[in-house]
């Protein structure tokens, strides 16, 4: 048989196999997106949402959706390690509106040769309550927008717990804009000011957050890989931490998110890690 004919046949077969695989992935994506967006009313756009700066509820939330989150994190500082832990519950009482209650903890452990008295006291940071309203959901544009507000009642650390019980408040309005590009690529912007009030001095301190994220969602699944860029502007200084991340589905209603933290311009913080366990009671793939 002519060698040129054989080579031509191999190339043609490889091309057709690759094309079939591409079509298969595209069909898988389209079916999955249709399942999320068109299975129920009202309209909803499938977005890959960041894992560290977590949204209050899915953009375009539908009535009855709910979710529990458990988070654990570790940050390597120069003189001590800090451990994060959180528990949060979020739900949608009506279409387009998400609500959340969160209890975030921070525990501090001294590094070698660092005295306990020289580090901060562990604490329940605050009692956080939040709301998020999706005011724009457009399936043809694959775009969603939302306004939200987080209120944090800041608590005294464990050494001085109850003296006073609530020492301050953080007012945090925010805006979210998310866009899906094709079937697999996702981008999101989460931004807004944080206004912190100290009740004892009645002083206010303001920072501004600009968080951007980019993700690639694996065909036909809720699994993704991506990165967050968490940026803060305070007193004229700019801080940024890059957070590469991935989310894996363990069961129909159980996911795990794994995040690494790489500070870019912070002097007192080194690498960090964070794990988020996500349970959606009542969720079931059809």
ZAGUKE-454684 format. One line per 10 residues: for each residue x, y, z of C-alpha. Coordinates in pm, whole numbers. Layout:
! residues N
X:Y:Z ~ ...
***
This chain:
! residues 286
0:0:0 ~ 123:350:-84 ~ 290:513:219 ~ 137:848:131 ~ -209:691:137 ~ -143:539:482 ~ -20:872:624 ~ -319:1052:476 ~ -554:797:634 ~ -389:832:978
-408:1212:968 ~ -772:1199:859 ~ -858:950:1135 ~ -680:1156:1402 ~ -854:1473:1287 ~ -1195:1310:1293 ~ -1131:1162:1641 ~ -1020:1503:1774 ~ -1320:1669:1616 ~ -1555:1410:1766
-1402:1467:2110 ~ -1444:1843:2070 ~ -1806:1802:1965 ~ -1861:1564:2257 ~ -1727:1819:2508 ~ -1928:2098:2350 ~ -2246:1889:2367 ~ -2169:1796:2727 ~ -2119:2161:2819 ~ -2436:2272:2642
-2645:2004:2816 ~ -2502:2090:3159 ~ -2548:2464:3112 ~ -2903:2403:2990 ~ -2972:2190:3297 ~ -2860:2471:3533 ~ -3012:2762:3344 ~ -3334:2625:3194 ~ -3436:2348:3434 ~ -3628:2593:3652
-3758:2948:3647 ~ -3650:3226:3668 ~ -3351:3256:3436 ~ -3009:3187:3582 ~ -2659:3197:3433 ~ -2401:2934:3529 ~ -2094:3107:3676 ~ -1776:2978:3840 ~ -1767:3180:4161 ~ -1451:3245:4367
-1372:3024:4665 ~ -1194:3263:4901 ~ -1407:3578:4864 ~ -1724:3374:4867 ~ -2050:3520:4734 ~ -2358:3537:4955 ~ -2548:3300:4725 ~ -2528:3203:4358 ~ -2585:3495:4123 ~ -2946:3477:4007
-3039:3273:4315 ~ -3364:3080:4303 ~ -3604:3051:4597 ~ -3527:2755:4820 ~ -3156:2724:4739 ~ -2939:2677:5047 ~ -2580:2592:5133 ~ -2356:2521:5433 ~ -1985:2608:5422 ~ -1704:2498:5652
-1365:2660:5601 ~ -1017:2599:5745 ~ -707:2800:5662 ~ -345:2855:5765 ~ -134:3168:5711 ~ 242:3173:5768 ~ 339:3508:5921 ~ 690:3612:6017 ~ 654:3568:6395 ~ 343:3351:6426
99:3127:6239 ~ -267:3218:6216 ~ -541:2961:6164 ~ -877:3054:6014 ~ -1200:2865:6069 ~ -1548:2958:5959 ~ -1898:2823:5947 ~ -2161:2986:5731 ~ -2515:2925:5613 ~ -2661:3090:5305
-3006:3062:5155 ~ -3248:3226:4911 ~ -3587:3311:5070 ~ -3713:3450:4737 ~ -3587:3452:4378 ~ -3278:3667:4318 ~ -3216:3736:4690 ~ -2946:3559:4890 ~ -2894:3586:5267 ~ -2603:3466:5481
-2492:3429:5841 ~ -2123:3357:5909 ~ -1907:3302:6218 ~ -1534:3347:6133 ~ -1266:3251:6390 ~ -893:3326:6400 ~ -646:3137:6621 ~ -283:3242:6666 ~ 18:3020:6742 ~ 369:3158:6807
665:3055:6596 ~ 983:2915:6754 ~ 1136:3155:7011 ~ 832:3385:6997 ~ 662:3445:7331 ~ 289:3388:7367 ~ 232:3732:7518 ~ 378:3902:7209 ~ 117:3770:6967 ~ -250:3857:6922
-520:3677:7117 ~ -742:3427:6938 ~ -1097:3539:6875 ~ -1433:3498:6714 ~ -1375:3784:6470 ~ -1733:3889:6419 ~ -2091:3795:6359 ~ -2147:3856:5989 ~ -2488:3897:5830 ~ -2522:3968:5460
-2765:4008:5170 ~ -2714:3997:4794 ~ -2967:4093:4524 ~ -2909:3990:4162 ~ -3056:4284:3970 ~ -2937:4175:3624 ~ -2942:3820:3483 ~ -2909:3781:3106 ~ -2871:3430:2960 ~ -2793:3533:2598
-2513:3759:2727 ~ -2411:3499:2990 ~ -2381:3790:3233 ~ -2506:3854:3587 ~ -2478:4152:3821 ~ -2560:4190:4188 ~ -2554:4443:4470 ~ -2491:4333:4824 ~ -2419:4439:5178 ~ -2223:4271:5460
-2248:4391:5819 ~ -1988:4264:6067 ~ -2041:4305:6441 ~ -1678:4293:6559 ~ -1623:4110:6888 ~ -1357:4137:7157 ~ -1081:3874:7160 ~ -1094:3578:7397 ~ -865:3747:7654 ~ -1113:4034:7688
-1431:3861:7580 ~ -1738:4056:7686 ~ -1536:4370:7774 ~ -1713:4486:7564 ~ -1894:4212:7375 ~ -1920:4415:7052 ~ -1628:4654:7004 ~ -1705:4786:6657 ~ -1881:4746:6327 ~ -1782:4704:5962
-2010:4837:5688 ~ -1938:4669:5354 ~ -2153:4740:5045 ~ -2034:4566:4729 ~ -2096:4514:4358 ~ -2051:4188:4165 ~ -2027:4154:3786 ~ -1978:3806:3633 ~ -1941:3697:3272 ~ -1908:3354:3111
-1708:3343:2789 ~ -1830:3055:2575 ~ -1898:2740:2774 ~ -1590:2701:2992 ~ -1422:3033:3072 ~ -1552:3255:3353 ~ -1457:3596:3491 ~ -1587:3792:3791 ~ -1530:4127:3962 ~ -1623:4182:4328
-1558:4531:4462 ~ -1660:4775:4733 ~ -1547:4975:5037 ~ -1511:4849:5394 ~ -1586:5114:5655 ~ -1474:5010:6002 ~ -1608:5188:6310 ~ -1447:5157:6653 ~ -1716:5215:6916 ~ -1480:5318:7199
-1311:5596:7001 ~ -1590:5642:6744 ~ -1320:5659:6474 ~ -1376:5533:6120 ~ -1123:5359:5897 ~ -1191:5286:5529 ~ -1031:5038:5289 ~ -1132:4951:4935 ~ -1132:4598:4791 ~ -1108:4505:4423
-1127:4129:4380 ~ -1104:3973:4034 ~ -1119:3604:3944 ~ -1078:3388:3634 ~ -1179:3021:3608 ~ -1195:2733:3363 ~ -1483:2493:3430 ~ -1429:2129:3330 ~ -1674:2015:3062 ~ -2005:1884:3191
-1916:1926:3561 ~ -1904:2183:3841 ~ -1530:2123:3881 ~ -1302:2412:3796 ~ -951:2550:3822 ~ -876:2921:3842 ~ -726:3211:4031 ~ -838:3504:4244 ~ -654:3834:4273 ~ -753:3987:4609
-649:4354:4608 ~ -686:4605:4891 ~ -616:4979:4898 ~ -565:5129:5245 ~ -407:5460:5347 ~ -257:5501:5004 ~ -96:5154:5008 ~ -178:4868:4775 ~ -178:4502:4884 ~ -248:4200:4664
-264:3826:4721 ~ -292:3577:4436 ~ -500:3269:4519 ~ -479:2978:4272 ~ -763:2737:4342 ~ -964:2436:4236 ~ -1309:2297:4314 ~ -1398:1928:4301 ~ -1737:1760:4326 ~ -1731:1472:4576
-2102:1395:4549 ~ -2410:1555:4391 ~ -2447:1791:4685 ~ -2093:1803:4828 ~ -1794:1994:4692 ~ -1449:2082:4819 ~ -1249:2392:4733 ~ -871:2408:4775 ~ -696:2748:4771 ~ -335:2861:4802
-240:3220:4895 ~ 64:3393:4748 ~ 115:3751:4877 ~ 264:3993:4625 ~ 326:4311:4822 ~ 269:4226:5189 ~ 574:4247:5414 ~ 454:4051:5717 ~ 270:3761:5551 ~ 404:3461:5364
225:3168:5199 ~ -122:3060:5309 ~ -369:2783:5236 ~ -743:2746:5271 ~ -992:2460:5229 ~ -1366:2510:5189 ~ -1620:2227:5225 ~ -1951:2307:5054 ~ -2271:2112:5129 ~ -2591:2190:4941
-2881:2008:5114 ~ -3158:1934:4867 ~ -2934:1971:4560 ~ -2939:1676:4323 ~ -2818:1642:3965 ~ -3089:1531:3729
***
